[in-house]
Amino acid sequence: LHKLGHRRIGVLSGPSGRNVTACGYLAYRQMLQELGLAEDECFFKACDWGETAGYEEFSRLLKSGRRPTALVAFEDYMACGAIRAAEDFGIRVPEELSVVGFGNYTDAPSPVPLTTVDVFNGELGAKSLELITEILKGKTPPDRKIFVKPLLIERDSCRKPANRKDKK
């Protein structure tokens, strides 16, 4: 998103008090610092998983009068809810708002083909099952972490920001 020219990047993370949300917030702040972008805490929103939660939380952000040019949602369904909210506020995706989700869920009801990060949950689950099977067989599990490299799948929900003055 930054490479496309976005400087006001919002985030819909997981539920408040969850590890994924706390880690996401730290990563968001680090990203802003590394990119030399101003921190705007109103752009990092914790919300429940799902389309309805994404809709409601992004609607609250838009009602506040503050508007990012891009949004990252920690789940494709949240991203779809945010897109619906943007449409209800007269904001066109991707013309006026770029949106990225996580999960590559093929059933996510996005009105535009959603750019997403595939974290290969199936592969991660299979590797975890192999490890659990070894433990159940009485074998000592290797002292290792399971890593699966995510893949950005670029579709039609992102583009360069429109030439407009950012609204505070």
PyMOL commands that set and color helices and strands:
alter all, ss='L'
color gray80, all
select helices_A, chain A and resi 19-35+41-43+51-63+76-88+121-136
alter helices_A, ss='H'
color red, helices_A
select strands_A, chain A and resi 9-13+44-46+70-73+98-102+115-118+151-153
alter strands_A, ss='S'
color yellow, strands_A
deselect
rebuild
show_as cartoon
